[in-house]
């Protein structure tokens, strides 16, 4: 496995940064909307936020030019420009 070079990763992700931010904002808004009175356990909150982020990211990037989405059992990975693989 090769080690990422920060400068190269930043260059690839720069053109996606606004969309990534949009995903995070949308996910947190969705989490707050369905949260109601909140969960008893903070771990449950983090799982709910994670689920919201994955759903928003898949909706934003799946089938779009420059991105490939790999969904698996409990997460999803996103390949940007065939160079940077991330997992939210």
LUMLUM-201188 format. One record per atom (N, C-alpha, C): atom name; z, x, y; residue number from 1. Coordinates in Angstrom, 2 decimals, padded with zeros to 5 digits, always signed. Example, Ala and Ser with C-alpha at 12.3 -4.5 7.8 and 13.67 -1.06 7.14 Angstrom:
<atoms>
{atom 'N' {+007.80 +013.19 -005.69} 1},
{atom 'CA' {+007.80 +012.30 -004.50} 1},
{atom 'C' {+007.80 +013.20 -003.30} 1},
{atom 'N' {+007.08 +012.85 -002.25} 2},
{atom 'CA' {+007.14 +013.67 -001.06} 2},
{atom 'C' {+007.87 +012.90 +000.03} 2},
</atoms>
This chain:
<atoms>
{atom 'N' {+000.00 +000.84 -001.17} 1},
{atom 'CA' {+000.00 +000.00 +000.00} 1},
{atom 'C' {+000.00 +000.89 +001.24} 1},
{atom 'N' {-000.87 +000.60 +002.15} 2},
{atom 'CA' {-000.93 +001.39 +003.38} 2},
{atom 'C' {+000.12 +000.89 +004.37} 2},
{atom 'N' {+000.56 +001.79 +005.22} 3},
{atom 'CA' {+001.54 +001.43 +006.25} 3},
{atom 'C' {+000.80 +000.98 +007.50} 3},
{atom 'N' {+001.29 -000.07 +008.13} 4},
{atom 'CA' {+000.62 -000.55 +009.34} 4},
{atom 'C' {+000.81 +000.41 +010.51} 4},
{atom 'N' {-000.19 +000.49 +011.34} 5},
{atom 'CA' {-000.12 +001.27 +012.57} 5},
{atom 'C' {+000.05 +000.25 +013.70} 5},
{atom 'N' {+001.18 +000.32 +014.38} 6},
{atom 'CA' {+001.52 -000.70 +015.37} 6},
{atom 'C' {+000.41 -000.94 +016.39} 6},
{atom 'N' {-000.17 +000.10 +016.91} 7},
{atom 'CA' {-001.23 -000.05 +017.91} 7},
{atom 'C' {-002.40 -000.85 +017.35} 7},
{atom 'N' {-002.80 -000.57 +016.12} 8},
{atom 'CA' {-003.92 -001.28 +015.50} 8},
{atom 'C' {-003.57 -002.74 +015.24} 8},
{atom 'N' {-002.35 -002.99 +014.80} 9},
{atom 'CA' {-001.91 -004.36 +014.54} 9},
{atom 'C' {-001.91 -005.16 +015.84} 9},
{atom 'N' {-001.36 -004.57 +016.89} 10},
{atom 'CA' {-001.33 -005.26 +018.19} 10},
{atom 'C' {-002.73 -005.58 +018.68} 10},
{atom 'N' {-003.67 -004.65 +018.49} 11},
{atom 'CA' {-005.05 -004.87 +018.93} 11},
{atom 'C' {-005.67 -006.07 +018.19} 11},
{atom 'N' {-005.44 -006.15 +016.89} 12},
{atom 'CA' {-006.00 -007.26 +016.12} 12},
{atom 'C' {-005.37 -008.58 +016.53} 12},
{atom 'N' {-004.05 -008.59 +016.69} 13},
{atom 'CA' {-003.35 -009.84 +016.97} 13},
{atom 'C' {-003.45 -010.29 +018.42} 13},
{atom 'N' {-003.87 -009.42 +019.32} 14},
{atom 'CA' {-003.93 -009.76 +020.74} 14},
{atom 'C' {-004.75 -011.03 +020.99} 14},
{atom 'N' {-005.89 -011.15 +020.34} 15},
{atom 'CA' {-006.73 -012.33 +020.58} 15},
{atom 'C' {-006.15 -013.61 +019.97} 15},
{atom 'N' {-005.14 -013.48 +019.13} 16},
{atom 'CA' {-004.50 -014.64 +018.50} 16},
{atom 'C' {-003.14 -014.97 +019.11} 16},
{atom 'N' {-002.68 -014.16 +020.04} 17},
{atom 'CA' {-001.30 -014.28 +020.52} 17},
{atom 'C' {-000.98 -015.65 +021.13} 17},
{atom 'N' {-001.89 -016.22 +021.90} 18},
{atom 'CA' {-001.63 -017.54 +022.50} 18},
{atom 'C' {-001.55 -018.61 +021.43} 18},
{atom 'N' {-002.40 -018.51 +020.43} 19},
{atom 'CA' {-002.37 -019.50 +019.34} 19},
{atom 'C' {-001.12 -019.35 +018.49} 19},
{atom 'N' {-000.68 -018.13 +018.26} 20},
{atom 'CA' {+000.55 -017.90 +017.50} 20},
{atom 'C' {+001.74 -018.48 +018.28} 20},
{atom 'N' {+001.77 -018.24 +019.58} 21},
{atom 'CA' {+002.84 -018.81 +020.41} 21},
{atom 'C' {+002.82 -020.32 +020.36} 21},
{atom 'N' {+001.61 -020.91 +020.40} 22},
{atom 'CA' {+001.46 -022.36 +020.32} 22},
{atom 'C' {+002.02 -022.89 +019.01} 22},
{atom 'N' {+001.77 -022.17 +017.92} 23},
{atom 'CA' {+002.30 -022.55 +016.61} 23},
{atom 'C' {+003.82 -022.59 +016.65} 23},
{atom 'N' {+004.44 -021.55 +017.19} 24},
{atom 'CA' {+005.90 -021.49 +017.23} 24},
{atom 'C' {+006.49 -022.58 +018.11} 24},
{atom 'N' {+005.87 -022.82 +019.26} 25},
{atom 'CA' {+006.35 -023.88 +020.15} 25},
{atom 'C' {+006.22 -025.25 +019.49} 25},
{atom 'N' {+005.08 -025.51 +018.87} 26},
{atom 'CA' {+004.86 -026.79 +018.20} 26},
{atom 'C' {+005.85 -026.99 +017.05} 26},
{atom 'N' {+006.07 -025.93 +016.29} 27},
{atom 'CA' {+006.98 -026.02 +015.15} 27},
{atom 'C' {+008.40 -026.32 +015.59} 27},
{atom 'N' {+008.86 -025.66 +016.64} 28},
{atom 'CA' {+010.23 -025.90 +017.10} 28},
{atom 'C' {+010.37 -027.30 +017.69} 28},
{atom 'N' {+009.34 -027.75 +018.39} 29},
{atom 'CA' {+009.36 -029.11 +018.94} 29},
{atom 'C' {+009.42 -030.13 +017.80} 29},
{atom 'N' {+008.62 -029.93 +016.75} 30},
{atom 'CA' {+008.65 -030.83 +015.59} 30},
{atom 'C' {+010.02 -030.81 +014.92} 30},
{atom 'N' {+010.60 -029.61 +014.79} 31},
{atom 'CA' {+011.93 -029.49 +014.19} 31},
{atom 'C' {+012.95 -030.29 +015.00} 31},
{atom 'N' {+012.94 -030.13 +016.32} 32},
{atom 'CA' {+013.90 -030.84 +017.16} 32},
{atom 'C' {+013.70 -032.35 +017.08} 32},
{atom 'N' {+012.45 -032.79 +016.98} 33},
{atom 'CA' {+012.16 -034.23 +016.92} 33},
{atom 'C' {+012.69 -034.87 +015.65} 33},
{atom 'N' {+012.64 -034.17 +014.53} 34},
{atom 'CA' {+013.08 -034.78 +013.27} 34},
{atom 'C' {+014.52 -034.43 +012.92} 34},
{atom 'N' {+015.14 -033.59 +013.73} 35},
{atom 'CA' {+016.47 -033.10 +013.42} 35},
{atom 'C' {+017.54 -034.17 +013.56} 35},
{atom 'N' {+017.42 -035.05 +014.51} 36},
{atom 'CA' {+018.44 -036.08 +014.70} 36},
{atom 'C' {+019.76 -035.45 +015.07} 36},
{atom 'N' {+020.79 -035.80 +014.34} 37},
{atom 'CA' {+022.14 -035.29 +014.62} 37},
{atom 'C' {+022.33 -033.87 +014.11} 37},
{atom 'N' {+021.35 -033.33 +013.42} 38},
{atom 'CA' {+021.46 -031.97 +012.91} 38},
{atom 'C' {+021.92 -031.95 +011.47} 38},
{atom 'N' {+021.84 -030.79 +010.89} 39},
{atom 'CA' {+022.25 -030.60 +009.51} 39},
{atom 'C' {+023.67 -030.05 +009.47} 39},
{atom 'N' {+024.34 -030.30 +008.39} 40},
{atom 'CA' {+025.70 -029.81 +008.24} 40},
{atom 'C' {+025.73 -028.29 +008.10} 40},
{atom 'N' {+024.71 -027.73 +007.44} 41},
{atom 'CA' {+024.69 -026.30 +007.15} 41},
{atom 'C' {+023.57 -025.63 +007.94} 41},
{atom 'N' {+023.86 -024.52 +008.60} 42},
{atom 'CA' {+022.88 -023.80 +009.40} 42},
{atom 'C' {+021.71 -023.31 +008.54} 42},
{atom 'N' {+021.96 -022.99 +007.30} 43},
{atom 'CA' {+020.88 -022.55 +006.41} 43},
{atom 'C' {+019.83 -023.64 +006.26} 43},
{atom 'N' {+020.26 -024.88 +006.24} 44},
{atom 'CA' {+019.33 -026.00 +006.14} 44},
{atom 'C' {+018.47 -026.06 +007.40} 44},
{atom 'N' {+019.08 -025.80 +008.57} 45},
{atom 'CA' {+018.30 -025.75 +009.81} 45},
{atom 'C' {+017.21 -024.69 +009.71} 45},
{atom 'N' {+017.56 -023.50 +009.23} 46},
{atom 'CA' {+016.57 -022.42 +009.17} 46},
{atom 'C' {+015.43 -022.76 +008.22} 46},
{atom 'N' {+015.73 -023.43 +007.12} 47},
{atom 'CA' {+014.68 -023.85 +006.18} 47},
{atom 'C' {+013.78 -024.89 +006.84} 47},
{atom 'N' {+014.38 -025.81 +007.59} 48},
{atom 'CA' {+013.58 -026.82 +008.29} 48},
{atom 'C' {+012.66 -026.18 +009.34} 48},
{atom 'N' {+013.17 -025.19 +010.08} 49},
{atom 'CA' {+012.35 -024.49 +011.07} 49},
{atom 'C' {+011.22 -023.75 +010.37} 49},
{atom 'N' {+011.55 -023.03 +009.28} 50},
{atom 'CA' {+010.54 -022.29 +008.52} 50},
{atom 'C' {+009.44 -023.23 +008.05} 50},
{atom 'N' {+009.81 -024.38 +007.51} 51},
{atom 'CA' {+008.83 -025.35 +007.04} 51},
{atom 'C' {+007.94 -025.84 +008.19} 51},
{atom 'N' {+008.54 -026.08 +009.34} 52},
{atom 'CA' {+007.76 -026.52 +010.50} 52},
{atom 'C' {+006.78 -025.45 +010.96} 52},
{atom 'N' {+007.21 -024.18 +010.94} 53},
{atom 'CA' {+006.32 -023.08 +011.34} 53},
{atom 'C' {+005.14 -022.97 +010.37} 53},
{atom 'N' {+005.42 -023.01 +009.09} 54},
{atom 'CA' {+004.33 -022.90 +008.10} 54},
{atom 'C' {+003.34 -024.04 +008.27} 54},
{atom 'N' {+003.82 -025.25 +008.41} 55},
{atom 'CA' {+002.92 -026.41 +008.57} 55},
{atom 'C' {+002.05 -026.26 +009.83} 55},
{atom 'N' {+002.67 -025.86 +010.94} 56},
{atom 'CA' {+001.92 -025.70 +012.19} 56},
{atom 'C' {+000.92 -024.56 +012.09} 56},
{atom 'N' {+001.31 -023.46 +011.46} 57},
{atom 'CA' {+000.41 -022.30 +011.33} 57},
{atom 'C' {-000.79 -022.61 +010.43} 57},
{atom 'N' {-000.54 -023.29 +009.33} 58},
{atom 'CA' {-001.65 -023.67 +008.44} 58},
{atom 'C' {-002.60 -024.59 +009.18} 58},
{atom 'N' {-002.06 -025.56 +009.92} 59},
{atom 'CA' {-002.92 -026.48 +010.67} 59},
{atom 'C' {-003.74 -025.74 +011.73} 59},
{atom 'N' {-003.14 -024.74 +012.36} 60},
{atom 'CA' {-003.81 -024.00 +013.43} 60},
{atom 'C' {-004.87 -023.04 +012.91} 60},
{atom 'N' {-004.63 -022.37 +011.78} 61},
{atom 'CA' {-005.49 -021.27 +011.36} 61},
{atom 'C' {-006.34 -021.53 +010.12} 61},
{atom 'N' {-006.01 -022.52 +009.32} 62},
{atom 'CA' {-006.75 -022.74 +008.08} 62},
{atom 'C' {-008.20 -023.14 +008.37} 62},
{atom 'N' {-009.13 -022.40 +007.79} 63},
{atom 'CA' {-010.55 -022.70 +007.95} 63},
{atom 'C' {-011.15 -022.29 +009.28} 63},
{atom 'N' {-010.39 -021.58 +010.09} 64},
{atom 'CA' {-010.89 -021.16 +011.40} 64},
{atom 'C' {-011.52 -019.77 +011.32} 64},
{atom 'N' {-012.50 -019.49 +012.15} 65},
{atom 'CA' {-013.15 -018.17 +012.13} 65},
{atom 'C' {-012.14 -017.04 +012.36} 65},
{atom 'N' {-012.28 -015.99 +011.58} 66},
{atom 'CA' {-011.44 -014.81 +011.73} 66},
{atom 'C' {-010.14 -014.86 +010.98} 66},
{atom 'N' {-009.83 -016.01 +010.37} 67},
{atom 'CA' {-008.56 -016.12 +009.64} 67},
{atom 'C' {-008.78 -016.65 +008.24} 67},
{atom 'N' {-007.94 -016.16 +007.35} 68},
{atom 'CA' {-007.90 -016.67 +005.98} 68},
{atom 'C' {-006.44 -017.00 +005.70} 68},
{atom 'N' {-006.19 -018.18 +005.16} 69},
{atom 'CA' {-004.83 -018.60 +004.84} 69},
{atom 'C' {-004.66 -018.61 +003.33} 69},
{atom 'N' {-003.59 -017.96 +002.88} 70},
{atom 'CA' {-003.25 -017.93 +001.46} 70},
{atom 'C' {-001.93 -018.69 +001.30} 70},
{atom 'N' {-002.01 -019.91 +000.77} 71},
{atom 'CA' {-000.79 -020.68 +000.54} 71},
{atom 'C' {-000.32 -020.43 -000.88} 71},
{atom 'N' {+000.97 -020.23 -001.03} 72},
{atom 'CA' {+001.57 -020.05 -002.35} 72},
{atom 'C' {+002.72 -021.02 -002.46} 72},
{atom 'N' {+003.47 -020.94 -003.53} 73},
{atom 'CA' {+004.53 -021.89 -003.80} 73},
{atom 'C' {+005.50 -022.15 -002.66} 73},
{atom 'N' {+006.01 -021.11 -002.03} 74},
{atom 'CA' {+007.05 -021.32 -001.04} 74},
{atom 'C' {+006.75 -020.72 +000.33} 74},
{atom 'N' {+005.54 -020.21 +000.52} 75},
{atom 'CA' {+005.21 -019.61 +001.81} 75},
{atom 'C' {+003.70 -019.60 +002.00} 75},
{atom 'N' {+003.26 -019.02 +003.08} 76},
{atom 'CA' {+001.83 -018.84 +003.32} 76},
{atom 'C' {+001.65 -017.51 +004.03} 76},
{atom 'N' {+000.53 -016.88 +003.74} 77},
{atom 'CA' {+000.18 -015.62 +004.39} 77},
{atom 'C' {-001.13 -015.85 +005.14} 77},
{atom 'N' {-001.27 -015.10 +006.23} 78},
{atom 'CA' {-002.41 -015.29 +007.13} 78},
{atom 'C' {-003.07 -013.94 +007.35} 78},
{atom 'N' {-004.36 -013.86 +007.06} 79},
{atom 'CA' {-005.12 -012.64 +007.24} 79},
{atom 'C' {-005.97 -012.80 +008.50} 79},
{atom 'N' {-005.73 -011.92 +009.47} 80},
{atom 'CA' {-006.43 -011.97 +010.75} 80},
{atom 'C' {-007.48 -010.87 +010.80} 80},
{atom 'N' {-008.71 -011.28 +011.04} 81},
{atom 'CA' {-009.86 -010.36 +011.17} 81},
{atom 'C' {-010.01 -009.42 +009.97} 81},
{atom 'N' {-009.54 -009.85 +008.81} 82},
{atom 'CA' {-009.66 -009.02 +007.60} 82},
{atom 'C' {-008.86 -007.73 +007.66} 82},
{atom 'N' {-007.92 -007.63 +008.63} 83},
{atom 'CA' {-007.20 -006.37 +008.82} 83},
{atom 'C' {-005.69 -006.50 +008.79} 83},
{atom 'N' {-005.16 -007.61 +009.30} 84},
{atom 'CA' {-003.71 -007.75 +009.42} 84},
{atom 'C' {-003.25 -008.98 +008.64} 84},
{atom 'N' {-002.37 -008.76 +007.68} 85},
{atom 'CA' {-001.82 -009.83 +006.87} 85},
{atom 'C' {-000.39 -010.08 +007.32} 85},
{atom 'N' {-000.10 -011.32 +007.68} 86},
{atom 'CA' {+001.25 -011.67 +008.14} 86},
{atom 'C' {+001.80 -012.84 +007.37} 86},
{atom 'N' {+003.10 -012.93 +007.40} 87},
{atom 'CA' {+003.80 -014.08 +006.84} 87},
{atom 'C' {+004.83 -014.49 +007.88} 87},
{atom 'N' {+004.79 -015.74 +008.25} 88},
{atom 'CA' {+005.76 -016.22 +009.23} 88},
{atom 'C' {+007.08 -016.48 +008.53} 88},
</atoms>
